[in-house]
């Protein structure tokens, strides 16, 4: 057996009630997806389970996480910007890609989340969050509502 480690972010938890198991969703940057799949032995096949282990990474203050997947690029990972340093349109794009936000806003995927967000905030494009004061205020209100809901659920694994 070949040992491999893959750095990623714990993104979601889903119970599978019909099988009495849970799914842990780990997200990796798309540019490392091939290496991650290779490290895990390829795409899962029905009826052929592959044992894996999961461990939480502890990253020292100021250090940057490194991808440890098979064939990973040894260059450092780009630093993550602080949430408030991002443009509102960038924040909205990140939220729409987040499955928790998608469920919260009543969508099934990123595209429908973006549509629901535009409808709810009264904009034609998320870019309007960057240029219109009223649109920016509406975005902040929506994001604050989402954040409050996540905090009441005890979820601390989302971008603040």
matplotlib code that plots the C-alpha trace (Angstrom):
import matplotlib.pyplot as plt

x = [0.0, 1.3, 0.9, -0.1, -1.3, -3.6, -4.1, -7.7, -10.5, -13.3, -16.3, -19.3, -20.8, -23.7, -25.5, -26.5, -29.4, -30.2, -26.7, -26.1, -22.9, -21.8, -20.0, -17.2, -16.6, -13.0, -12.3, -9.0, -8.0, -9.1, -5.5, -4.6, -7.7, -5.8, -3.0, -5.6, -7.4, -4.2, -3.1, -6.5, -6.2, -8.4, -12.1, -14.2, -15.9, -19.2, -18.7, -14.9, -14.3, -10.9, -9.9, -8.5, -7.6, -8.5, -6.4, -6.8, -3.8, -2.5, -0.8, 1.5, 0.6, 2.0, 2.8, 1.2, -0.3, 1.4, -0.3, 1.1, -0.6, 1.2, 3.0, 2.2, 3.9, 6.4, 5.8, 4.0, 0.3, -0.9, -1.9, -5.6, -7.0, -8.9, -12.7, -13.1, -10.2, -12.1, -14.4, -18.1, -18.5, -15.7, -17.3, -20.6, -18.9, -17.3, -20.5, -22.4, -19.8, -20.3, -22.9, -24.0, -24.8, -26.6, -28.8, -29.4, -30.5, -32.6, -30.5, -29.1, -25.9, -23.6, -25.5, -28.9, -27.4, -26.1, -29.5, -31.3, -28.8, -29.4, -33.1, -32.9, -30.6, -32.2, -29.1, -28.6, -25.0, -22.9, -20.5, -23.1, -22.1, -18.7, -20.1, -23.5, -23.7, -27.3, -26.3, -23.3, -25.4, -27.9, -25.0, -23.6, -27.1, -27.5, -24.0, -24.5, -27.8, -26.0, -23.1, -25.5, -27.3, -24.1, -23.0, -26.4, -25.8, -22.4, -20.7, -17.3, -15.9, -17.0, -15.2, -15.9]
y = [0.0, 3.5, 6.2, 9.6, 12.8, 15.4, 18.8, 20.2, 21.9, 20.1, 21.5, 19.6, 16.6, 14.6, 11.7, 8.8, 7.5, 4.5, 3.1, 4.4, 6.2, 9.8, 11.4, 13.9, 16.3, 17.5, 20.2, 20.5, 23.1, 22.0, 22.2, 19.4, 17.2, 14.8, 14.4, 13.9, 11.2, 9.5, 9.5, 7.9, 5.2, 6.9, 7.5, 5.4, 2.4, 1.0, -2.1, -1.5, 0.4, 1.9, 2.5, 6.0, 8.0, 11.6, 13.8, 17.5, 19.6, 22.1, 25.0, 27.3, 31.0, 32.7, 29.4, 28.5, 25.0, 22.8, 20.3, 16.9, 15.0, 12.7, 14.7, 18.0, 21.2, 22.0, 25.7, 27.3, 27.8, 31.3, 33.2, 33.3, 36.9, 38.1, 38.0, 41.7, 42.4, 40.8, 42.7, 42.1, 40.5, 38.0, 37.3, 36.6, 34.3, 32.3, 32.1, 30.8, 28.0, 27.0, 24.1, 25.4, 28.8, 27.1, 25.2, 28.3, 30.4, 27.6, 26.5, 23.2, 24.4, 27.5, 28.7, 28.6, 30.2, 33.1, 33.5, 33.4, 35.9, 38.3, 38.0, 38.5, 41.5, 43.1, 43.2, 41.9, 41.0, 40.3, 43.0, 45.6, 44.8, 46.5, 49.7, 50.4, 51.4, 50.1, 46.8, 46.5, 47.1, 44.4, 42.0, 42.6, 42.1, 38.8, 37.6, 38.6, 36.6, 33.6, 34.0, 34.3, 31.2, 29.2, 30.4, 29.4, 25.9, 25.8, 25.8, 27.4, 25.9, 28.7, 31.8, 34.7]
z = [0.0, -0.9, 1.7, 0.6, 2.2, 0.6, 2.1, 1.7, 3.6, 5.5, 3.7, 4.7, 6.5, 5.2, 6.9, 4.7, 6.7, 4.4, 5.1, 8.6, 7.6, 7.0, 4.2, 5.0, 2.1, 1.7, -0.9, -2.7, -5.2, -8.7, -10.0, -7.5, -8.1, -10.4, -7.9, -5.1, -7.1, -7.9, -4.3, -3.3, -6.0, -8.7, -9.0, -6.5, -8.0, -6.8, -4.6, -4.2, -1.0, -0.3, 3.3, 4.0, 7.1, 7.9, 10.2, 11.0, 10.0, 12.5, 10.7, 12.7, 12.8, 9.7, 8.0, 4.7, 4.1, 1.6, -0.8, 0.1, -2.7, -5.1, -7.7, -5.9, -7.0, -4.2, -4.5, -1.6, -1.6, -2.2, 0.9, 1.6, 1.7, 4.7, 4.0, 4.5, 2.1, -0.7, -3.0, -2.3, -5.7, -4.8, -1.5, -3.2, -5.7, -2.9, -1.0, -4.1, -4.5, -0.9, -0.5, 2.9, 1.3, -1.6, 0.8, 3.0, 0.0, -1.3, -4.3, -5.5, -7.1, -7.6, -10.7, -9.0, -5.8, -7.9, -9.5, -6.1, -4.7, -7.6, -7.1, -3.4, -3.6, -6.6, -8.8, -12.4, -11.7, -8.6, -9.9, -8.8, -5.2, -5.9, -7.5, -5.8, -2.2, -1.9, -3.5, -1.3, 1.8, 0.7, 0.1, 3.6, 5.1, 3.3, 4.2, 7.8, 7.9, 6.5, 9.0, 11.9, 10.8, 10.6, 14.0, 15.6, 14.1, 15.7, 12.3, 12.5, 9.3, 6.9, 5.8, 8.1]

ax = plt.figure().add_subplot(projection="3d")
ax.plot(x, y, z, "-o")
ax.set_aspect("equal")
plt.show()
